[in-house]
Amino acid sequence: MPLTQKQGRLLALFLSEPDSIFSKEDILDHVWEGRAVSEQVVFQNISTLRNIIASDAIRTYSKRGYQWQIPLRKSDPDARPNASGKITQKIPALFLISTLVALTLIAAIFFLNQTKNPADQTPNTEKQTSVAFIPVEARFGGTLSDGKGQLNQNLAASFTTISSPISARAFLNSPYMERQKAGFSENKLLMSGILRWIQGNYFFTYHIQGQHRSWQAYHTSSDIQALSQTVIADIRLITNSRYFSIQNDALVTSELELLHNRNPENSAILVYLAKRHLNEANYDVAGAYIDKLAQLSVTNNMSAYLATAKWLQGERAIAQREILSAQNLLNEAASISEKAELFFIQSEITKAIAEISHIKGDFEAITRQLLQAASLARLANEPVKEIRAYTLLSIMAGKLGFADKKYEYLHHAKSLLADGNFDASHYMLVYYHFAMFAEDRAEKKQWYQDTLSRPITPENTWVFKSAAADFVDMLIEERKWLEAADVADRVPDPATAHQLKAVIYLAQGNRDRGLSEAREAFTLGRVNGDRWVGLPTAFILLENSITDDDPVKISEYKQYIKSNLKGRWKDWRREQLVNLGIE
């Protein structure tokens, strides 16, 4: 497994002073040169080094930092072979391998730094990705036919035109499924987009879909040739990185940090970085990236990214429970997108405004706002966004106790899916909520089975895992152990599968097997940076460690929970935290 430049510099730092304990601040200063990155990035890169070299190569000292553990010894020049021809002074094989790797890496990094300007460096990817291109479509074909034709001609000259008869509309509605239908290899990407004419300028939205994740960006220009050149350069930038090829999602933030370092004025990279840090509850870091995005958008007169920046500021304020500030920011974002006629962005911002109304318990406002979001999505010819607005309206109605409304809007979403002839993956979220709403157990089980029979995509993986967990709990209540185990086996994510099996075995009273599965789930969840697995299994293991009176394990699991319990997790687990002596 090749190391990134940052991982190589991190390894070089440890080997430069193997007896020193480096704090997170030390590592950030030396490796990331003081740039604003999250502490999780440090942990992720250290985990990668442990996986490559040895699990005990780097030791964590709670509240202090990290230290190299493998002894660095010099070979004795006087050592002689014995009668068997073997060296009498023993040098651990692991040390020899790791030292050679380290020295090679240090030399390579030094050479690269001496011979290349960092701004000119391009990532050394393990496999080159190729991009297949579906001819773009226009929002209003007649008025944009010339511009669309020129854009398609320029894109076709730079990327492979796909021979399969997939339309841009079909791809943008279901990018992952359309890519799967095309039978692409893992490292081949599929892209297309929509061209709009907004206030005297071409406005182009493009989407790239890979095996593990996707990418979306906006560009605008009064000249189609200039727009084409900017878009082609932008696509090459992201597709020549490791963003699409990284399988471990926990490492994506590090790759985005690297991309941003090389391209500090790329707005799309700032958006993705801000969203990832928001999801990881790193609100200060997210705020820094959002503020930079807002400043850059004003400088470049890019309304789409300015509206997005205000929208993300609003989402950050909601997460930090600053509701009044969030309301003002989201209203400002909606106003910017409305004036710029960016109705597809305004639709998403209006959904975020509805979230504030949900916090206030104002269902009348929720209904008005989400129906507006659906209308804006229809106006922008974005059917997936329209369906999601009705699905969200159903969910919020259910949470606030409006039983009739929750079914009405969910059935409407289902009807829109059928009318639009959408692929089966889109039904997963709708079916999952039918299962949650159903009161009859037989009906509920049928909806869960229907949910789990839908195709899994990167976007709905969380729905599948949530449905599987709920269904397993239901089957445990009925003591249907084999059926529950079968559901766990169907989960494609190994960490989640082990987590569900742990719950099943513990419910059966098989404590040893249950804890074994929980430890496996915890290890995988921690390595992958998956708190949705790591935290629940940490709670299971902590409770059992307290029962066993194991102070070392108690400290380990408490420390993990304290470090990773962020955002809404604190509210969900507050009572349990108090009972376990954590909060």
C-alpha positions, -999 to 999 in steps of 0.1 A, spaced: 0 0 0 17 33 -11 20 61 14 8 96 7 32 125 11 17 135 45 20 99 58 57 98 46 64 131 64 46 118 95 68 86 95 99 107 90 90 129 120 86 98 143 119 83 131 138 117 135 132 116 173 120 80 181 122 87 219 100 118 218 63 120 224 48 142 197 15 160 206 -12 165 180 -1 201 179 35 191 172 23 168 144 1 194 128 29 220 129 55 196 113 34 176 89 6 199 80 26 231 86 -1 246 109 -29 244 84 -65 241 97 -71 203 97 -90 182 122 -74 161 149 -92 131 133 -68 136 103 -39 129 126 -55 98 140 -64 85 105 -29 88 92 -14 72 123 -38 43 119 -27 39 83 10 37 94 1 11 120 -17 -10 94 13 -8 70 41 -13 95 28 -29 127 -2 -24 150 22 -15 179 46 6 159 32 38 173 19 41 209 -8 65 220 -3 83 253 -37 97 265 -37 135 265 0 136 256 5 124 221 22 96 201 56 79 202 75 55 180 79 21 196 101 -1 173 138 2 184 162 17 159 195 -1 163 227 1 142 242 -32 131 276 -42 147 304 -39 121 323 -66 140 295 -91 139 306 -123 120 287 -152 106 288 -183 129 293 -218 117 258 -219 102 265 -188 82 240 -167 102 247 -133 118 252 -137 155 238 -103 163 200 -105 158 181 -77 142 143 -80 142 130 -86 107 102 -61 113 127 -34 123 148 -41 92 118 -39 69 104 -8 85 137 10 86 144 3 49 109 16 40 114 47 62 148 55 48 136 51 13 106 73 20 126 100 36 150 100 7 122 101 -18 104 130 0 137 149 2 143 144 -35 108 155 -44 110 186 -23 144 195 -38 134 189 -74 98 200 -76 78 231 -66 50 219 -43 25 238 -63 35 219 -94 33 184 -79 7 160 -91 -5 130 -71 11 97 -78 -20 75 -80 -17 37 -78 -41 33 -108 -49 58 -134 -86 65 -137 -104 70 -170 -134 91 -175 -163 82 -198 -185 110 -209 -223 111 -215 -232 141 -237 -246 169 -216 -282 181 -218 -296 216 -216 -323 230 -193 -341 245 -223 -328 227 -254 -339 252 -280 -323 283 -266 -290 265 -257 -286 242 -287 -254 260 -300 -238 263 -266 -246 227 -257 -232 214 -290 -199 233 -286 -196 221 -249 -202 185 -259 -177 188 -288 -150 201 -264 -157 175 -238 -157 147 -263 -122 158 -274 -109 154 -239 -128 123 -226 -142 91 -239 -178 93 -252 -198 64 -238 -214 41 -264 -242 29 -241 -275 47 -247 -276 65 -213 -291 100 -212 -277 127 -191 -311 130 -173 -311 93 -164 -276 95 -152 -281 125 -130 -312 110 -115 -294 77 -107 -256 82 -112 -244 51 -93 -270 27 -108 -264 39 -144 -227 35 -139 -233 -1 -126 -255 -9 -156 -227 2 -179 -205 -25 -163 -176 -2 -155 -144 -14 -138 -137 -1 -103 -114 27 -114 -135 40 -144 -156 71 -139 -188 82 -155 -197 119 -159 -223 142 -174 -241 175 -166 -268 200 -173 -262 233 -190 -284 263 -181 -287 299 -193 -290 321 -162 -290 359 -163 -269 362 -195 -244 335 -186 -239 298 -193 -242 279 -160 -230 243 -160 -234 217 -133 -215 185 -138 -215 152 -118 -188 125 -117 -196 90 -104 -171 65 -92 -174 31 -75 -171 45 -40 -182 82 -42 -192 110 -64 -183 146 -72 -203 177 -82 -193 212 -91 -206 244 -108 -190 267 -134 -204 298 -151 -192 320 -180 -205 342 -207 -183 324 -232 -188 287 -239 -152 281 -250 -139 296 -218 -164 275 -198 -153 243 -216 -116 249 -208 -124 256 -171 -146 225 -168 -121 202 -185 -92 215 -162 -114 210 -131 -124 175 -141 -88 165 -147 -78 180 -113 -102 158 -93 -100 126 -114 -62 126 -113 -63 126 -75 -69 96 -52 -103 109 -42 -122 83 -63 -98 54 -57 -97 55 -19 -118 27 -5 -116 36 32 -139 66 35 -121 77 67 -91 87 45 -110 109 21 -108 140 43 -70 138 42 -70 136 4 -93 166 2 -69 185 25 -41 176 1 -61 188 -29 -70 220 -11 -34 226 -3 -25 224 -40 -56 243 -52 -66 267 -24 -91 286 -46 -111 257 -58 -146 263 -45 -159 227 -49 -131 213 -28 -139 238 -1 -176 227 -1 -166 190 2 -141 198 30 -167 219 49 -194 192 46 -170 164 58 -159 184 88 -196 193 96 -204 156 95 -175 149 118 -186 176 142 -154 196 137 -173 228 137 -144 252 141 -125 237 111 -157 236 91 -163 272 98 -129 282 86 -134 265 52 -170 279 49 -157 315 56 -130 310 29 -156 297 5 -178 328 11 -149 352 6 -138 334 -26 -174 334 -39 -177 372 -35 -143 378 -52 -153 356 -81 -189 368 -82 -201 332 -80 -237 333 -66 -240 295 -65 -211 290 -41 -220 321 -21 -255 307 -15 -239 273 -7 -215 290 18 -244 307 36 -264 275 36 -235 256 52 -231 284 77 -267 279 86 -263 241 89 -233 247 112 -254 271 133 -282 245 136 -257 218 147 -244 242 174 -280 251 184 -277 287 174 -312 287 159 -317 324 154 -284 328 136 -292 297 115 -326 312 105 -310 344 93 -282 327 74 -305 303 56 -329 331 47 -299 350 33 -289 319 13 -324 314 0 -325 351 -11 -292 349 -29 -302 317 -48 -336 331 -57 -321 364 -71 -297 343 -91 -325 320 -104 -307 290 -89 -339 272 -80 -323 238 -76 -301 252 -48 -329 272 -33 -349 240 -30 -322 224 -9 -319 255 13 -356 256 19 -354 220 32 -328 232 57 -352 261 68 -379 234 73 -355 217 97 -355 248 119 -394 248 119 -392 211 129 -370 221 159 -397 246 168 -425 220 163 -442 242 138 -458 217 113 -477 244 94 -444 262 86 -428 228 78 -456 220 53 -454 253 36 -416 252 33 -413 216 20 -441 221 -5 -422 251 -17 -390 231 -19 -408 205 -40 -422 232 -63 -387 247 -67 -373 213 -75 -400 207 -102 -393 241 -117 -356 233 -119 -365 199 -134 -348 180 -105 -373 152 -98 -351 135 -72 -350 166 -51 -388 169 -54 -393 133 -42 -370 139 -13 -390 170 -2 -422 149 1 -403 121 18 -389 146 43 -423 161 49 -437 126 57 -408 120 81 -414 153 99 -451 147 101 -445 113 117 -421 128 143 -446 155 152 -475 130 155 -495 139 124 -503 102 115 -525 109 85 -501 134 69 -471 111 72 -488 84 51 -503 109 26 -469 125 17 -450 92 18 -475 77 -7 -471 108 -28 -434 103 -29 -439 67 -39 -463 77 -67 -437 102 -80 -411 74 -81 -435 52 -101 -445 80 -125 -409 89 -132 -399 53 -138 -370 55 -113 -348 25 -106 -354 3 -75 -327 19 -54 -348 51 -49 -375 31 -32 -353 21 -2 -358 53 18 -396 53 12 -400 16 21 -379 20 52 -403 47 65 -433 26 56 -417 -1 78 -411 24 106 -447 37 104 -464 3 102 -482 -8 134 -490 -44 124 -459 -66 129 -465 -87 98 -468 -56 77 -437 -40 93 -417 -72 86 -428 -72 50 -417 -35 45 -384 -43 61 -379 -72 37 -388 -49 8 -364 -23 20 -335 -47 22 -343 -61 -12 -335 -28 -29 -301 -22 -46 -275 -6 -24 -258 26 -35 -233 50 -17 -262 73 -10 -286 48 5 -261 26 24 -270 43 57 -307 34 50 -299 -2 44 -278 -5 76 -304 13 97 -332 -9 83 -311 -40 90 -304 -30 126 -341 -23 132 -352 -55 116 -326 -75 137 -340 -59 169 -375 -70 158 -364 -105 151 -345 -107 184 -377 -98 202 -394 -127 185 -364 -149 193 -359 -158 156 -322 -161 158 -315 -177 124 -335 -151 106 -317 -123 125 -283 -138 116 -294 -140 80 -301 -103 80 -267 -96 95 -250 -117 69 -267 -96 41 -251 -64 53 -221 -57 29 -202 -36 54 -181 -60 76 -180 -37 106 -218 -33 107 -223 -71 102 -201 -79 132 -219 -53 152 -253 -69 145 -240 -104 152 -227 -91 185 -262 -79 195 -277 -112 184 -252 -134 203 -255 -113 235 -293 -115 233 -290 -153 231 -268 -153 262 -237 -163 243 -215 -136 260 -181 -149 247 -191 -150 211 -210 -117 214 -180 -99 229 -157 -114 202 -180 -100 175 -182 -66 193 -144 -63 195 -141 -71 158 -167 -45 150 -151 -19 173 -116 -25 156 -130 -21 121 -151 9 131 -122 26 147 -98 19 118 -124 31 92 -134 62 113 -170 49 114 -185 63 146 -218 47 138 -202 14 144 -174 23 168 -196 41 194 -224 15 199 -199 -13 202 -177 8 225 -208 11 248 -213 -27 247 -176 -34 255 -175 -7 282 -205 -21 300 -190 -56 299 -156 -43 310 -172 -27 340 -189 -60 348 -155 -77 345 -138 -49 366 -111 -45 339 -96 -10 345 -74 -10 314 -103 -17 290 -126 6 309 -102 34 304 -97 25 267 -134 25 259 -142 56 279 -115 75 262 -128 65 227 -163 75 237 -152 109 250 -131 116 219 -158 106 194 -191 115 211 -200 146 192 -230 164 179 -264 147 183 -248 115 197 -246 133 231 -283 138 232 -291 102 220 -269 86 247 -271 111 275 -288 89 301 -264 60 292 -234 83 296 -245 93 330 -250 57 341 -215 47 328 -199 76 346 -187 94 315 -208 126 317 
